[in-house]
């Protein structure tokens, strides 16, 4: 077996993400309290990472392929309100609400995908349009059907089984979505790094025309990735509604930039063609730790946004530095 050299290691997309994660961990261990690493503290940032990570991976795959989906900001509350209205307001079985929630994600994903492949409009503009369209749709439907923008979904309406699978706490403060996140990450690792599916995505991000000429089903793959993104966002919204027993129209917008930040920190290039599932996974954890870790320090909370911004910028710069080192590295000849 060929031995891995230093150049091989730092050339990996996740190398910078790993160093960024190590940096923020050391920072909060030094400047924070020991509570940061205890179960209650770990739960605070793992819960954030799980919900964000389920969305960040398909968003990252879209970015690797050269596309972008910002409609996830509307799909999360859409998924939550769909299950809440169907099963909470109209008292239908929870599984019908779950199917409706995921079905809405499927429809929006298909719309995004087909608009991108059938028009010359960039995916940023297409998904910006669907972002506002879905926002308006869920707001209007919520007020029209229920008379409010906040719909309750009680534990009794969710049912014990659905509550345990999609919206419960394990071991005290750990959300069950953590297990979904880990399981989905494992599935993505297999399909992206150990099957032709992943090679096709990277080829699309490198050169879409060449990928199409090589026989790669670029249109089908693009639509599939947009469907994965929308369905994942709907799934997160659905889980949050079942967990917190309520769905609100205003939830989800922060996921747009948070997912992009996590993906970029994870080593994915905005220009496409470069990245890894492990890198996105590490980038998501890094963002979650920075986002929650500030509350375990003695720093004034009024400066929290500044500190978070600076630390994330440093993590991205570190990532870029090691990527450049990887591209310029050449082993010395003996």
N, C-alpha and C positions, 0 to 999 in steps of 0.2 A: 504493500500500500504506500502511495506517495505521501511523504511527510509534508505537513503544512508549514510554510515559511511565515515569517512576520508579515511579509507583503500580502500573502494569501489571507491572513487573518484580518488585517486592517482594510483590505479591499472588500470585505464583506459589508453589505448595506447596514447591518445591525451593529457594527463595531462602535460607531460613534454614539448610537443610542445606548449601548451598554455603558459607555464611559459617562454619558450624561446622567444616566440613572444612578451610577455610583457616586457622582458628584453631588446630586441633590440628597441622596441618602446620607452621605457623610455630613453635609451641611446641616440637615435637620437633627441628626444625632448629636452634633456638636452644639448647635444653638437652640435645640428644642429640649423637651423633657423626655424622660424615659417612657412616658405614656404613649409616645409616638409609635413605638414598636410593640406595645402591649396589645392584646386582642381588641380592646375597644378602640384604640388608636388606629390599628391596622385596618379594622373594619371600616373606618371613616373614609380612608382613601381607596381601599379595595372595592367598596360599593360604587364609588365614583368611577373607578377604572373599569368595572364590569359593565355598567350601563353605557359608558362612552365607548368602550372597546368593541362591543357588539356592533356599533354603528361605524366605528373608525376603520375596521378592517375592510368592509366592502367599499367604503369611501376611498381608502388607500389603494385598493385594487383598481378603482376607476381612475385615480390619479396616475398610477403606474401605466395604465393603458392610454393615457393622454386626455382623459375626460374629467369632469368634476360635477358633483351633485350637491347643490345647496338646498334642495327642496326637503331634505331631512328635517330641517327646522320646523316645517309644518306637518310632516308625516308623524312625528312623535305625538303631538297633541291630537292629531287626527286618529291615530291608532287608539289612543287612550279614550277619546270621546266616543268612538264607534262602539267599543265594547261596553262603555258605561251607559250609553243611550239604549243599546239593544238589550243588554242584560240587567242594567240597573233601573232605567226609567220604564222600559216596556216589560220587564220581568221575564224575558225569554231565557232559555237555558244558556249558561255561560259559554258552552262550546259554540253556540251559534254566534255569540258576540265575538269570540276569538277568531272564528272563521271569517266573520265580517271585517274585523280589524286587519287581519293578514290579507284578505281579499282586496281591501282598499289599497294596501301597499302594492299588491301585484298590479292593479289597474294603473296606478300612478307611475309605477316603474315602467310598465309597457308604454305608456304615453310618452314619458321622457325618452326612452330608448328609441322609439319609432320617430319621434320628432328630430332627434339628433342624427339618425342615419338617413332620413328622407329629406332633410333640409341642409342648407349650408350654415345654419345658425349655430354658433358655438354652444357647447353644453352648459356653460356658465349662464348664458342668457336664457336658454330653454328652461333650466331648472329654477332660475330666478322667477320666470313667469309662472311656473307651476307652484313655486313657493307661495306667491301671493294668491294664486287661484285657489289652492287648497286651504290657505288661511281663511280666505273669504268664505269658502264653501263650508268649512266646519263651524265658523262663527255664525253664519246665517242659519245653518241647519240646527245648531244647538239652541239658538234663540227661538227659532220657529217651532221646533219640536218640544222643547222643554221649558222655554221661557227664561233660561238662564245660561250663563257661560261656564258654570261649574256644575257638573253632574255627579251625584253620589253613586257609589257602587259598594254596597255593604258586604261584609264577609259572608252573610247568609246567601246573598245573590250570587257571589262568586263561587260558592261551594267549597267544601273542604279539600277536594282533590285538586281543583284548579288553583286554589289558594296555596296549597303545599308545593305545587309544581312551578307556578309562575310568580307568586307574590307572597313569599314568607321569609322570615328570618331564621337562620340556622346558627346554632352555637351562640345565641345571644343577639349579636348585632350584625351578622353577616347575611347579606341578601342572597337568596337562592339564585339570582341572576349571575352570581360569580361562577357557579358551576356551568351555567349555560355559556358564559363567556369562554371558559376554559375548554369546554367541549367543542364549541364552534371554532375556536382557534386551532385546535388539533385537526379538525376537518379541513379547514382552510390550508393549513400547512401541508397536508397530504396532497390536496388537489392542485395547489399552486406550485409546490416544489418537487412533487414526485409524479406528476402526470402532464400530458401534453397541454392541458388547460392552462397551466401556469406559463409555459413557454410561449403560448399564443398571446397571452396578456402582455408579456414583456416585449414581444415582437411588435405588437400594435403600438406600444408606447415609443418604441424605437423609430419605426417608420410604418405608418398605416398603409400607405400605398404598396410598399414592398411586401408587407404581411399579407395583403389581399392578393397580390400577384402570386404569392407562394402557396395559395390555396387555403389560407386560414379563413374560417368563417367569421370575418370581422363584424359583420352586421349582427349576426345571431349572438356573438359574444358580447357585443356592446349592449344589446338589449338585456341579456342575462345579467350583466353587471349592474345595470340600472335597477332591474327588478330586485336583485339582492340588496341593494342599498335601501330602496324604499320599504321592502318587506322587513328588513332588519330594524329600521327606524320605527315602523308600526309595531313591531314586536316589543321593542323597548317601551314604547308608550303604553301598550297593553299591559305589560308587566308592572309598570309604575301605577297604573290605575287599579289593578288588582291588589297591589301591595299597600298603597296608601288609601284605598277605598274612595277615591275621588279622581275625576278627570277635569282638567282646566284648559281653556283655549290658549292661554298665554304661555303654557309650558313648552320647552323644546328649542327655542331660538338660540340659546347659548351653545347648543350642540353643533351648530354650523361651524363656528370658528374654533371651538374646542377640538372637534374631530380633525380639522385641518392642521391645527397646531400639533396634536398628538402624532399625526401621520408624518408631518415634516420633521419633528423631533426624532421620529423613528427611522429617519434616513431616506424617505421617499422624495424623489425630485419632483418639483412642480412641473417640470417639462416632460415628465413621464419616462418610462423605460428602465427605472432603477428603484429598487426597494425590496423589502422582504416582509413576510408575515411576522417573524420574530422581532424584527425592528419595530413594526407598528405596535406589537404587543408591549415591548419595552418602552416605546414612546408614550403609550397610553398610561402606563404605570408612572412614568416620570411626571407627566402632566398632573395626574391625580395626586401624587405626593406633594408637588409644589402647591397645588390648589388647596389642599387640606392641611399640609404641614405647617403653614404659617400660623395656624391657630394653636399650635403646640409650642410656639416660641414666646419670648417676652417682648417681641416687637410690637409697636403701636399698630393696631389693626387699620388705622387710617392710611397707613403706608403699604397695606397688603397688596393692592393692585400693582403698585410700582415694583415691589420686590418680586412678585410673581412674573411680571413682564421682563424684568432684567434677568432673572434666573432662567426663564425659558429662552430668552435671546442668547444667553451664554451657552445653553445646551445645544441650540441650533448651530451657533458658530463653531462649537467644538465638533459637532457632527460634520460640518462642511470642511473644517480643517483636516480631519482624518480622511475624508473622502478625497481631498486634493492630494494628501500624502499617498493615498493608495494608488491614485492615477499616475503619480510621478515616481513611485518607488520602483527601483530596479535592483535586484540582488547583485552583489559584487562578484565578479568572476574570480575563481581561484587560480 
